[in-house]
Amino acid sequence: MHTADPRSNLWTHTAPPGPHCPAIAGDHVADVAIVGGGYTGLSAALHLAESGASVILLEAGQPGFGASGRNNGQVIPVYSRHTPDQAVATFG
């Protein structure tokens, strides 16, 4: 199995199942429609709903299924391999 396959990551094998998220059917009216249930979409939907907005979140898979659920993004404040100028020179 390729490491890009979501079934191959530790999170998929150790996290409890997510909530049931049935597909919407019919016509709906909302103040805001959000496309994408990753970090940003879920956070936006939550904050809007908490402030009283009617929100519909549209996600093709399960919430967090895409890059938000499989990334390895890291903030490393002590990273010292490249200075900003070296990073630009090396990586563009």
N, C-alpha and C positions, 0 to 999 in steps of 0.2 A: 504494500500500500504506500502511496506517495505521501510525503509529509504535508503537502498542501491539501490533502483530503481531510475534511473536518473530522472524519471518523478516527483519524490517527492521532489526535491530540489528547493530552492528559485531561484537559477540562471536560471534553465530551465523555470520557470514561469515568470521571469521578464526581461530576456535579449532579445534584439531584435533578429530576425532570423539571422543566419549566411549567408555567401555568398553561392550561388549555386556552388556546387563542383561536377560536373559530373564525372562519372567513365571514366577512359581512355580506349580507344579501339585501337586495332592494335599494331603494333610495334613502339617503341619509343627508341631514343638514347639520352643519357644525360651524362654529366660529372659525376654526382652523383645521386644516387637513395637513398632516405631517407625513411625508413619504420617507420611510426608512426607520427601522427600529434598532439602530445602533446606539452608542453612547449619546450622541448629539440629539437624535430624534426622540429617544426615550426621556432624556433630560428636559428637552423643550416641551414635550407633551405633559410631563409631570408638573413643571413650573406653570404652564398655562392653565392646566386643570386646577391646580391649587389656588390660582388667582381668579377662578370662576369661569374661565372660558370653556366652551363645549369643544372637545377635541376628538378627532378621529385620526388614528395612527395606522398607516398602511405599510405592511411589511410582507414581502413575498415568502419569507421563511419564518422561523421562530425568532422572537426578539433576541438580538445579539448574535444571530447566526453568521453574519458576514464578517468583515474585517474586525469589528469590535470584539467578536468572540474568539478570534484566532490570531490576534496580533501579538507581537512581542515588543511593542513600543516601550521605550524606557527613557526616563530622565535620569541622567547620571551627572550630578553637579561637579564631581571631581574628575571627570573625563579629561585627560590631559594629552592625549595622543596628538591632536592637531589644534593649533590655534585657529581662530576664525579665518584668518588670512590663508593659512595652510589648507584648511578644508575647502575654501573657495578655489584655491589653485589646484588642488587635487581632484575635487569632485565637481567643480563648476558652480 
